[in-house]
């Protein structure tokens, strides 16, 4: 297999694994365990499914780690197109990963509160449940912060794709549209939460841009050509 195509397939595989390991917990926990405005029910759900909840915490961290290896592979694939945009792409990802990793602490704190360690005996159970609900909400806010950078990195990535000549230009356009959607949703959640449902519905289609890119890398790869002789990050 041509080295460039092999690198593209590796990037596609890492893209899929990162999206799955980071995305599944973000979909499962809010829908299956968190009961809106009911701290006691949420606490019961989490404690009854504690192993699953802990697995989601680990999965989110694994997704962040895989994201680093993904962007490193994309750097190798695209640095010959434009080193400045390639470096910017890596920088924005390396900003988002610590935010994501630290954000997981909110879930860990929530679990600590629900277990009611001795030093928390000054709070009664309903208070601990309410505090746990607060930290679970902070985790959601942290996701919005991380998604700003998870969106912004798609701009240099999209530009590199459009300029590459070995990946369809339309995929680069879709990546930039995905960026606009992610950033719009995140900023709306922070600034105008009353309009979040409306903006989220509008953003659903453009947010599929990364899925098309992922599928292309996995299935089609890239047009055969040697990797540029550039420094590896």
MODELLER restraints for C-alpha pairs under 7 A, 6 or more apart:
rsr = mdl.restraints
at = mdl.atoms
rsr.add(forms.Gaussian(group=physical.xy_distance, feature=features.Distance(at['CA:2:A'], at['CA:224:A']), mean=6.10, stdev=0.5))
rsr.add(forms.Gaussian(group=physical.xy_distance, feature=features.Distance(at['CA:3:A'], at['CA:226:A']), mean=6.36, stdev=0.5))
rsr.add(forms.Gaussian(group=physical.xy_distance, feature=features.Distance(at['CA:3:A'], at['CA:227:A']), mean=6.61, stdev=0.5))
rsr.add(forms.Gaussian(group=physical.xy_distance, feature=features.Distance(at['CA:4:A'], at['CA:77:A']), mean=6.72, stdev=0.5))
rsr.add(forms.Gaussian(group=physical.xy_distance, feature=features.Distance(at['CA:4:A'], at['CA:224:A']), mean=6.51, stdev=0.5))
rsr.add(forms.Gaussian(group=physical.xy_distance, feature=features.Distance(at['CA:4:A'], at['CA:225:A']), mean=6.15, stdev=0.5))
rsr.add(forms.Gaussian(group=physical.xy_distance, feature=features.Distance(at['CA:4:A'], at['CA:226:A']), mean=5.80, stdev=0.5))
rsr.add(forms.Gaussian(group=physical.xy_distance, feature=features.Distance(at['CA:4:A'], at['CA:227:A']), mean=5.38, stdev=0.5))
rsr.add(forms.Gaussian(group=physical.xy_distance, feature=features.Distance(at['CA:5:A'], at['CA:221:A']), mean=5.26, stdev=0.5))
rsr.add(forms.Gaussian(group=physical.xy_distance, feature=features.Distance(at['CA:5:A'], at['CA:222:A']), mean=5.32, stdev=0.5))
rsr.add(forms.Gaussian(group=physical.xy_distance, feature=features.Distance(at['CA:5:A'], at['CA:224:A']), mean=6.24, stdev=0.5))
rsr.add(forms.Gaussian(group=physical.xy_distance, feature=features.Distance(at['CA:7:A'], at['CA:73:A']), mean=6.85, stdev=0.5))
rsr.add(forms.Gaussian(group=physical.xy_distance, feature=features.Distance(at['CA:7:A'], at['CA:77:A']), mean=6.47, stdev=0.5))
rsr.add(forms.Gaussian(group=physical.xy_distance, feature=features.Distance(at['CA:8:A'], at['CA:77:A']), mean=6.89, stdev=0.5))
rsr.add(forms.Gaussian(group=physical.xy_distance, feature=features.Distance(at['CA:8:A'], at['CA:217:A']), mean=5.47, stdev=0.5))
rsr.add(forms.Gaussian(group=physical.xy_distance, feature=features.Distance(at['CA:8:A'], at['CA:221:A']), mean=5.31, stdev=0.5))
rsr.add(forms.Gaussian(group=physical.xy_distance, feature=features.Distance(at['CA:8:A'], at['CA:222:A']), mean=6.51, stdev=0.5))
rsr.add(forms.Gaussian(group=physical.xy_distance, feature=features.Distance(at['CA:9:A'], at['CA:217:A']), mean=5.53, stdev=0.5))
rsr.add(forms.Gaussian(group=physical.xy_distance, feature=features.Distance(at['CA:9:A'], at['CA:218:A']), mean=5.14, stdev=0.5))
rsr.add(forms.Gaussian(group=physical.xy_distance, feature=features.Distance(at['CA:9:A'], at['CA:221:A']), mean=5.70, stdev=0.5))
rsr.add(forms.Gaussian(group=physical.xy_distance, feature=features.Distance(at['CA:11:A'], at['CA:70:A']), mean=5.72, stdev=0.5))
rsr.add(forms.Gaussian(group=physical.xy_distance, feature=features.Distance(at['CA:11:A'], at['CA:73:A']), mean=5.76, stdev=0.5))
rsr.add(forms.Gaussian(group=physical.xy_distance, feature=features.Distance(at['CA:11:A'], at['CA:74:A']), mean=6.29, stdev=0.5))
rsr.add(forms.Gaussian(group=physical.xy_distance, feature=features.Distance(at['CA:11:A'], at['CA:217:A']), mean=6.91, stdev=0.5))
rsr.add(forms.Gaussian(group=physical.xy_distance, feature=features.Distance(at['CA:12:A'], at['CA:214:A']), mean=5.27, stdev=0.5))
rsr.add(forms.Gaussian(group=physical.xy_distance, feature=features.Distance(at['CA:12:A'], at['CA:217:A']), mean=4.72, stdev=0.5))
rsr.add(forms.Gaussian(group=physical.xy_distance, feature=features.Distance(at['CA:12:A'], at['CA:218:A']), mean=4.68, stdev=0.5))
rsr.add(forms.Gaussian(group=physical.xy_distance, feature=features.Distance(at['CA:13:A'], at['CA:218:A']), mean=6.41, stdev=0.5))
rsr.add(forms.Gaussian(group=physical.xy_distance, feature=features.Distance(at['CA:14:A'], at['CA:66:A']), mean=6.45, stdev=0.5))
rsr.add(forms.Gaussian(group=physical.xy_distance, feature=features.Distance(at['CA:14:A'], at['CA:70:A']), mean=5.43, stdev=0.5))
rsr.add(forms.Gaussian(group=physical.xy_distance, feature=features.Distance(at['CA:15:A'], at['CA:70:A']), mean=6.16, stdev=0.5))
rsr.add(forms.Gaussian(group=physical.xy_distance, feature=features.Distance(at['CA:15:A'], at['CA:214:A']), mean=6.20, stdev=0.5))
rsr.add(forms.Gaussian(group=physical.xy_distance, feature=features.Distance(at['CA:16:A'], at['CA:214:A']), mean=6.73, stdev=0.5))
rsr.add(forms.Gaussian(group=physical.xy_distance, feature=features.Distance(at['CA:18:A'], at['CA:63:A']), mean=4.41, stdev=0.5))
rsr.add(forms.Gaussian(group=physical.xy_distance, feature=features.Distance(at['CA:18:A'], at['CA:64:A']), mean=6.99, stdev=0.5))
rsr.add(forms.Gaussian(group=physical.xy_distance, feature=features.Distance(at['CA:18:A'], at['CA:66:A']), mean=5.25, stdev=0.5))
rsr.add(forms.Gaussian(group=physical.xy_distance, feature=features.Distance(at['CA:18:A'], at['CA:67:A']), mean=5.71, stdev=0.5))
rsr.add(forms.Gaussian(group=physical.xy_distance, feature=features.Distance(at['CA:19:A'], at['CA:63:A']), mean=6.71, stdev=0.5))
rsr.add(forms.Gaussian(group=physical.xy_distance, feature=features.Distance(at['CA:21:A'], at['CA:59:A']), mean=5.07, stdev=0.5))
rsr.add(forms.Gaussian(group=physical.xy_distance, feature=features.Distance(at['CA:21:A'], at['CA:60:A']), mean=5.97, stdev=0.5))
rsr.add(forms.Gaussian(group=physical.xy_distance, feature=features.Distance(at['CA:21:A'], at['CA:62:A']), mean=6.53, stdev=0.5))
rsr.add(forms.Gaussian(group=physical.xy_distance, feature=features.Distance(at['CA:21:A'], at['CA:63:A']), mean=4.85, stdev=0.5))
rsr.add(forms.Gaussian(group=physical.xy_distance, feature=features.Distance(at['CA:22:A'], at['CA:59:A']), mean=6.08, stdev=0.5))
rsr.add(forms.Gaussian(group=physical.xy_distance, feature=features.Distance(at['CA:22:A'], at['CA:60:A']), mean=4.34, stdev=0.5))
rsr.add(forms.Gaussian(group=physical.xy_distance, feature=features.Distance(at['CA:22:A'], at['CA:63:A']), mean=4.37, stdev=0.5))
rsr.add(forms.Gaussian(group=physical.xy_distance, feature=features.Distance(at['CA:22:A'], at['CA:64:A']), mean=6.84, stdev=0.5))
rsr.add(forms.Gaussian(group=physical.xy_distance, feature=features.Distance(at['CA:25:A'], at['CA:56:A']), mean=4.91, stdev=0.5))
rsr.add(forms.Gaussian(group=physical.xy_distance, feature=features.Distance(at['CA:25:A'], at['CA:60:A']), mean=6.54, stdev=0.5))
rsr.add(forms.Gaussian(group=physical.xy_distance, feature=features.Distance(at['CA:33:A'], at['CA:42:A']), mean=5.98, stdev=0.5))
rsr.add(forms.Gaussian(group=physical.xy_distance, feature=features.Distance(at['CA:33:A'], at['CA:45:A']), mean=5.32, stdev=0.5))
rsr.add(forms.Gaussian(group=physical.xy_distance, feature=features.Distance(at['CA:33:A'], at['CA:46:A']), mean=6.00, stdev=0.5))
rsr.add(forms.Gaussian(group=physical.xy_distance, feature=features.Distance(at['CA:34:A'], at['CA:42:A']), mean=4.89, stdev=0.5))
rsr.add(forms.Gaussian(group=physical.xy_distance, feature=features.Distance(at['CA:35:A'], at['CA:41:A']), mean=6.36, stdev=0.5))
rsr.add(forms.Gaussian(group=physical.xy_distance, feature=features.Distance(at['CA:35:A'], at['CA:42:A']), mean=5.24, stdev=0.5))
rsr.add(forms.Gaussian(group=physical.xy_distance, feature=features.Distance(at['CA:39:A'], at['CA:129:A']), mean=5.40, stdev=0.5))
rsr.add(forms.Gaussian(group=physical.xy_distance, feature=features.Distance(at['CA:39:A'], at['CA:130:A']), mean=5.45, stdev=0.5))
rsr.add(forms.Gaussian(group=physical.xy_distance, feature=features.Distance(at['CA:39:A'], at['CA:133:A']), mean=5.74, stdev=0.5))
rsr.add(forms.Gaussian(group=physical.xy_distance, feature=features.Distance(at['CA:40:A'], at['CA:126:A']), mean=6.93, stdev=0.5))
rsr.add(forms.Gaussian(group=physical.xy_distance, feature=features.Distance(at['CA:40:A'], at['CA:129:A']), mean=5.94, stdev=0.5))
rsr.add(forms.Gaussian(group=physical.xy_distance, feature=features.Distance(at['CA:43:A'], at['CA:114:A']), mean=6.55, stdev=0.5))
rsr.add(forms.Gaussian(group=physical.xy_distance, feature=features.Distance(at['CA:43:A'], at['CA:129:A']), mean=6.08, stdev=0.5))
rsr.add(forms.Gaussian(group=physical.xy_distance, feature=features.Distance(at['CA:46:A'], at['CA:53:A']), mean=6.50, stdev=0.5))
rsr.add(forms.Gaussian(group=physical.xy_distance, feature=features.Distance(at['CA:57:A'], at['CA:104:A']), mean=6.49, stdev=0.5))
rsr.add(forms.Gaussian(group=physical.xy_distance, feature=features.Distance(at['CA:61:A'], at['CA:101:A']), mean=6.03, stdev=0.5))
rsr.add(forms.Gaussian(group=physical.xy_distance, feature=features.Distance(at['CA:64:A'], at['CA:97:A']), mean=5.71, stdev=0.5))
rsr.add(forms.Gaussian(group=physical.xy_distance, feature=features.Distance(at['CA:64:A'], at['CA:100:A']), mean=6.89, stdev=0.5))
rsr.add(forms.Gaussian(group=physical.xy_distance, feature=features.Distance(at['CA:64:A'], at['CA:101:A']), mean=6.96, stdev=0.5))
rsr.add(forms.Gaussian(group=physical.xy_distance, feature=features.Distance(at['CA:71:A'], at['CA:90:A']), mean=6.01, stdev=0.5))
rsr.add(forms.Gaussian(group=physical.xy_distance, feature=features.Distance(at['CA:72:A'], at['CA:233:A']), mean=6.55, stdev=0.5))
rsr.add(forms.Gaussian(group=physical.xy_distance, feature=features.Distance(at['CA:75:A'], at['CA:86:A']), mean=5.73, stdev=0.5))
rsr.add(forms.Gaussian(group=physical.xy_distance, feature=features.Distance(at['CA:76:A'], at['CA:232:A']), mean=6.19, stdev=0.5))
rsr.add(forms.Gaussian(group=physical.xy_distance, feature=features.Distance(at['CA:77:A'], at['CA:227:A']), mean=6.89, stdev=0.5))
rsr.add(forms.Gaussian(group=physical.xy_distance, feature=features.Distance(at['CA:78:A'], at['CA:86:A']), mean=6.59, stdev=0.5))
rsr.add(forms.Gaussian(group=physical.xy_distance, feature=features.Distance(at['CA:78:A'], at['CA:160:A']), mean=6.60, stdev=0.5))
rsr.add(forms.Gaussian(group=physical.xy_distance, feature=features.Distance(at['CA:79:A'], at['CA:86:A']), mean=5.36, stdev=0.5))
rsr.add(forms.Gaussian(group=physical.xy_distance, feature=features.Distance(at['CA:79:A'], at['CA:230:A']), mean=6.89, stdev=0.5))
rsr.add(forms.Gaussian(group=physical.xy_distance, feature=features.Distance(at['CA:80:A'], at['CA:228:A']), mean=5.28, stdev=0.5))
rsr.add(forms.Gaussian(group=physical.xy_distance, feature=features.Distance(at['CA:80:A'], at['CA:230:A']), mean=6.43, stdev=0.5))
rsr.add(forms.Gaussian(group=physical.xy_distance, feature=features.Distance(at['CA:81:A'], at['CA:160:A']), mean=6.41, stdev=0.5))
rsr.add(forms.Gaussian(group=physical.xy_distance, feature=features.Distance(at['CA:81:A'], at['CA:163:A']), mean=6.77, stdev=0.5))
rsr.add(forms.Gaussian(group=physical.xy_distance, feature=features.Distance(at['CA:81:A'], at['CA:164:A']), mean=5.69, stdev=0.5))
rsr.add(forms.Gaussian(group=physical.xy_distance, feature=features.Distance(at['CA:82:A'], at['CA:160:A']), mean=6.85, stdev=0.5))
rsr.add(forms.Gaussian(group=physical.xy_distance, feature=features.Distance(at['CA:85:A'], at['CA:156:A']), mean=5.22, stdev=0.5))
rsr.add(forms.Gaussian(group=physical.xy_distance, feature=features.Distance(at['CA:85:A'], at['CA:160:A']), mean=6.91, stdev=0.5))
rsr.add(forms.Gaussian(group=physical.xy_distance, feature=features.Distance(at['CA:86:A'], at['CA:156:A']), mean=6.88, stdev=0.5))
rsr.add(forms.Gaussian(group=physical.xy_distance, feature=features.Distance(at['CA:88:A'], at['CA:156:A']), mean=6.68, stdev=0.5))
rsr.add(forms.Gaussian(group=physical.xy_distance, feature=features.Distance(at['CA:89:A'], at['CA:153:A']), mean=5.06, stdev=0.5))
rsr.add(forms.Gaussian(group=physical.xy_distance, feature=features.Distance(at['CA:89:A'], at['CA:156:A']), mean=5.49, stdev=0.5))
rsr.add(forms.Gaussian(group=physical.xy_distance, feature=features.Distance(at['CA:89:A'], at['CA:157:A']), mean=6.11, stdev=0.5))
rsr.add(forms.Gaussian(group=physical.xy_distance, feature=features.Distance(at['CA:92:A'], at['CA:149:A']), mean=5.97, stdev=0.5))
rsr.add(forms.Gaussian(group=physical.xy_distance, feature=features.Distance(at['CA:92:A'], at['CA:152:A']), mean=6.94, stdev=0.5))
rsr.add(forms.Gaussian(group=physical.xy_distance, feature=features.Distance(at['CA:92:A'], at['CA:153:A']), mean=5.30, stdev=0.5))
rsr.add(forms.Gaussian(group=physical.xy_distance, feature=features.Distance(at['CA:93:A'], at['CA:149:A']), mean=6.81, stdev=0.5))
rsr.add(forms.Gaussian(group=physical.xy_distance, feature=features.Distance(at['CA:93:A'], at['CA:150:A']), mean=6.75, stdev=0.5))
rsr.add(forms.Gaussian(group=physical.xy_distance, feature=features.Distance(at['CA:93:A'], at['CA:153:A']), mean=6.23, stdev=0.5))
rsr.add(forms.Gaussian(group=physical.xy_distance, feature=features.Distance(at['CA:96:A'], at['CA:146:A']), mean=5.31, stdev=0.5))
rsr.add(forms.Gaussian(group=physical.xy_distance, feature=features.Distance(at['CA:96:A'], at['CA:149:A']), mean=5.46, stdev=0.5))
rsr.add(forms.Gaussian(group=physical.xy_distance, feature=features.Distance(at['CA:96:A'], at['CA:150:A']), mean=6.35, stdev=0.5))
rsr.add(forms.Gaussian(group=physical.xy_distance, feature=features.Distance(at['CA:99:A'], at['CA:146:A']), mean=5.86, stdev=0.5))
rsr.add(forms.Gaussian(group=physical.xy_distance, feature=features.Distance(at['CA:100:A'], at['CA:143:A']), mean=6.96, stdev=0.5))
rsr.add(forms.Gaussian(group=physical.xy_distance, feature=features.Distance(at['CA:100:A'], at['CA:146:A']), mean=6.06, stdev=0.5))
rsr.add(forms.Gaussian(group=physical.xy_distance, feature=features.Distance(at['CA:103:A'], at['CA:139:A']), mean=5.78, stdev=0.5))
rsr.add(forms.Gaussian(group=physical.xy_distance, feature=features.Distance(at['CA:103:A'], at['CA:142:A']), mean=5.70, stdev=0.5))
rsr.add(forms.Gaussian(group=physical.xy_distance, feature=features.Distance(at['CA:104:A'], at['CA:139:A']), mean=6.89, stdev=0.5))
rsr.add(forms.Gaussian(group=physical.xy_distance, feature=features.Distance(at['CA:106:A'], at['CA:135:A']), mean=5.18, stdev=0.5))
rsr.add(forms.Gaussian(group=physical.xy_distance, feature=features.Distance(at['CA:106:A'], at['CA:136:A']), mean=6.29, stdev=0.5))
rsr.add(forms.Gaussian(group=physical.xy_distance, feature=features.Distance(at['CA:106:A'], at['CA:138:A']), mean=6.61, stdev=0.5))
rsr.add(forms.Gaussian(group=physical.xy_distance, feature=features.Distance(at['CA:106:A'], at['CA:139:A']), mean=5.49, stdev=0.5))
rsr.add(forms.Gaussian(group=physical.xy_distance, feature=features.Distance(at['CA:107:A'], at['CA:135:A']), mean=6.64, stdev=0.5))
rsr.add(forms.Gaussian(group=physical.xy_distance, feature=features.Distance(at['CA:107:A'], at['CA:136:A']), mean=5.91, stdev=0.5))
rsr.add(forms.Gaussian(group=physical.xy_distance, feature=features.Distance(at['CA:107:A'], at['CA:139:A']), mean=6.70, stdev=0.5))
rsr.add(forms.Gaussian(group=physical.xy_distance, feature=features.Distance(at['CA:109:A'], at['CA:135:A']), mean=6.95, stdev=0.5))
rsr.add(forms.Gaussian(group=physical.xy_distance, feature=features.Distance(at['CA:110:A'], at['CA:132:A']), mean=4.15, stdev=0.5))
rsr.add(forms.Gaussian(group=physical.xy_distance, feature=features.Distance(at['CA:110:A'], at['CA:135:A']), mean=5.69, stdev=0.5))
rsr.add(forms.Gaussian(group=physical.xy_distance, feature=features.Distance(at['CA:110:A'], at['CA:136:A']), mean=6.45, stdev=0.5))
rsr.add(forms.Gaussian(group=physical.xy_distance, feature=features.Distance(at['CA:113:A'], at['CA:128:A']), mean=5.55, stdev=0.5))
rsr.add(forms.Gaussian(group=physical.xy_distance, feature=features.Distance(at['CA:113:A'], at['CA:132:A']), mean=5.89, stdev=0.5))
rsr.add(forms.Gaussian(group=physical.xy_distance, feature=features.Distance(at['CA:114:A'], at['CA:128:A']), mean=6.27, stdev=0.5))
rsr.add(forms.Gaussian(group=physical.xy_distance, feature=features.Distance(at['CA:114:A'], at['CA:129:A']), mean=6.20, stdev=0.5))
rsr.add(forms.Gaussian(group=physical.xy_distance, feature=features.Distance(at['CA:114:A'], at['CA:132:A']), mean=6.62, stdev=0.5))
rsr.add(forms.Gaussian(group=physical.xy_distance, feature=features.Distance(at['CA:144:A'], at['CA:186:A']), mean=4.81, stdev=0.5))
rsr.add(forms.Gaussian(group=physical.xy_distance, feature=features.Distance(at['CA:145:A'], at['CA:186:A']), mean=6.83, stdev=0.5))
rsr.add(forms.Gaussian(group=physical.xy_distance, feature=features.Distance(at['CA:147:A'], at['CA:182:A']), mean=6.40, stdev=0.5))
rsr.add(forms.Gaussian(group=physical.xy_distance, feature=features.Distance(at['CA:147:A'], at['CA:183:A']), mean=6.81, stdev=0.5))
rsr.add(forms.Gaussian(group=physical.xy_distance, feature=features.Distance(at['CA:147:A'], at['CA:186:A']), mean=6.50, stdev=0.5))
rsr.add(forms.Gaussian(group=physical.xy_distance, feature=features.Distance(at['CA:148:A'], at['CA:182:A']), mean=6.69, stdev=0.5))
rsr.add(forms.Gaussian(group=physical.xy_distance, feature=features.Distance(at['CA:148:A'], at['CA:183:A']), mean=4.99, stdev=0.5))
rsr.add(forms.Gaussian(group=physical.xy_distance, feature=features.Distance(at['CA:148:A'], at['CA:186:A']), mean=6.25, stdev=0.5))
rsr.add(forms.Gaussian(group=physical.xy_distance, feature=features.Distance(at['CA:151:A'], at['CA:178:A']), mean=6.96, stdev=0.5))
rsr.add(forms.Gaussian(group=physical.xy_distance, feature=features.Distance(at['CA:151:A'], at['CA:179:A']), mean=4.12, stdev=0.5))
rsr.add(forms.Gaussian(group=physical.xy_distance, feature=features.Distance(at['CA:151:A'], at['CA:182:A']), mean=5.39, stdev=0.5))
rsr.add(forms.Gaussian(group=physical.xy_distance, feature=features.Distance(at['CA:151:A'], at['CA:183:A']), mean=5.85, stdev=0.5))
rsr.add(forms.Gaussian(group=physical.xy_distance, feature=features.Distance(at['CA:152:A'], at['CA:179:A']), mean=5.75, stdev=0.5))
rsr.add(forms.Gaussian(group=physical.xy_distance, feature=features.Distance(at['CA:154:A'], at['CA:175:A']), mean=5.61, stdev=0.5))
rsr.add(forms.Gaussian(group=physical.xy_distance, feature=features.Distance(at['CA:154:A'], at['CA:176:A']), mean=5.84, stdev=0.5))
rsr.add(forms.Gaussian(group=physical.xy_distance, feature=features.Distance(at['CA:154:A'], at['CA:179:A']), mean=5.66, stdev=0.5))
rsr.add(forms.Gaussian(group=physical.xy_distance, feature=features.Distance(at['CA:155:A'], at['CA:175:A']), mean=6.94, stdev=0.5))
rsr.add(forms.Gaussian(group=physical.xy_distance, feature=features.Distance(at['CA:155:A'], at['CA:176:A']), mean=5.10, stdev=0.5))
rsr.add(forms.Gaussian(group=physical.xy_distance, feature=features.Distance(at['CA:155:A'], at['CA:179:A']), mean=6.61, stdev=0.5))
rsr.add(forms.Gaussian(group=physical.xy_distance, feature=features.Distance(at['CA:158:A'], at['CA:172:A']), mean=3.82, stdev=0.5))
rsr.add(forms.Gaussian(group=physical.xy_distance, feature=features.Distance(at['CA:158:A'], at['CA:173:A']), mean=6.23, stdev=0.5))
rsr.add(forms.Gaussian(group=physical.xy_distance, feature=features.Distance(at['CA:158:A'], at['CA:175:A']), mean=5.26, stdev=0.5))
rsr.add(forms.Gaussian(group=physical.xy_distance, feature=features.Distance(at['CA:158:A'], at['CA:176:A']), mean=5.66, stdev=0.5))
rsr.add(forms.Gaussian(group=physical.xy_distance, feature=features.Distance(at['CA:159:A'], at['CA:172:A']), mean=6.11, stdev=0.5))
rsr.add(forms.Gaussian(group=physical.xy_distance, feature=features.Distance(at['CA:161:A'], at['CA:167:A']), mean=5.92, stdev=0.5))
rsr.add(forms.Gaussian(group=physical.xy_distance, feature=features.Distance(at['CA:161:A'], at['CA:169:A']), mean=6.30, stdev=0.5))
rsr.add(forms.Gaussian(group=physical.xy_distance, feature=features.Distance(at['CA:161:A'], at['CA:172:A']), mean=5.01, stdev=0.5))
rsr.add(forms.Gaussian(group=physical.xy_distance, feature=features.Distance(at['CA:162:A'], at['CA:168:A']), mean=6.92, stdev=0.5))
rsr.add(forms.Gaussian(group=physical.xy_distance, feature=features.Distance(at['CA:162:A'], at['CA:169:A']), mean=4.28, stdev=0.5))
rsr.add(forms.Gaussian(group=physical.xy_distance, feature=features.Distance(at['CA:162:A'], at['CA:172:A']), mean=5.12, stdev=0.5))
rsr.add(forms.Gaussian(group=physical.xy_distance, feature=features.Distance(at['CA:166:A'], at['CA:222:A']), mean=5.58, stdev=0.5))
rsr.add(forms.Gaussian(group=physical.xy_distance, feature=features.Distance(at['CA:166:A'], at['CA:223:A']), mean=5.08, stdev=0.5))
rsr.add(forms.Gaussian(group=physical.xy_distance, feature=features.Distance(at['CA:167:A'], at['CA:222:A']), mean=5.89, stdev=0.5))
rsr.add(forms.Gaussian(group=physical.xy_distance, feature=features.Distance(at['CA:171:A'], at['CA:213:A']), mean=6.04, stdev=0.5))
rsr.add(forms.Gaussian(group=physical.xy_distance, feature=features.Distance(at['CA:174:A'], at['CA:206:A']), mean=6.91, stdev=0.5))
rsr.add(forms.Gaussian(group=physical.xy_distance, feature=features.Distance(at['CA:174:A'], at['CA:209:A']), mean=4.68, stdev=0.5))
rsr.add(forms.Gaussian(group=physical.xy_distance, feature=features.Distance(at['CA:175:A'], at['CA:209:A']), mean=5.02, stdev=0.5))
rsr.add(forms.Gaussian(group=physical.xy_distance, feature=features.Distance(at['CA:175:A'], at['CA:210:A']), mean=5.99, stdev=0.5))
rsr.add(forms.Gaussian(group=physical.xy_distance, feature=features.Distance(at['CA:177:A'], at['CA:206:A']), mean=5.59, stdev=0.5))
rsr.add(forms.Gaussian(group=physical.xy_distance, feature=features.Distance(at['CA:178:A'], at['CA:206:A']), mean=4.92, stdev=0.5))
rsr.add(forms.Gaussian(group=physical.xy_distance, feature=features.Distance(at['CA:178:A'], at['CA:207:A']), mean=4.53, stdev=0.5))
rsr.add(forms.Gaussian(group=physical.xy_distance, feature=features.Distance(at['CA:178:A'], at['CA:208:A']), mean=6.76, stdev=0.5))
rsr.add(forms.Gaussian(group=physical.xy_distance, feature=features.Distance(at['CA:178:A'], at['CA:209:A']), mean=5.29, stdev=0.5))
rsr.add(forms.Gaussian(group=physical.xy_distance, feature=features.Distance(at['CA:181:A'], at['CA:203:A']), mean=5.04, stdev=0.5))
rsr.add(forms.Gaussian(group=physical.xy_distance, feature=features.Distance(at['CA:181:A'], at['CA:206:A']), mean=6.17, stdev=0.5))
rsr.add(forms.Gaussian(group=physical.xy_distance, feature=features.Distance(at['CA:181:A'], at['CA:207:A']), mean=6.01, stdev=0.5))
rsr.add(forms.Gaussian(group=physical.xy_distance, feature=features.Distance(at['CA:182:A'], at['CA:207:A']), mean=6.78, stdev=0.5))
rsr.add(forms.Gaussian(group=physical.xy_distance, feature=features.Distance(at['CA:185:A'], at['CA:196:A']), mean=6.73, stdev=0.5))
rsr.add(forms.Gaussian(group=physical.xy_distance, feature=features.Distance(at['CA:185:A'], at['CA:199:A']), mean=6.14, stdev=0.5))
rsr.add(forms.Gaussian(group=physical.xy_distance, feature=features.Distance(at['CA:185:A'], at['CA:200:A']), mean=5.96, stdev=0.5))
rsr.add(forms.Gaussian(group=physical.xy_distance, feature=features.Distance(at['CA:188:A'], at['CA:195:A']), mean=6.85, stdev=0.5))
rsr.add(forms.Gaussian(group=physical.xy_distance, feature=features.Distance(at['CA:188:A'], at['CA:196:A']), mean=5.77, stdev=0.5))
rsr.add(forms.Gaussian(group=physical.xy_distance, feature=features.Distance(at['CA:189:A'], at['CA:196:A']), mean=5.70, stdev=0.5))
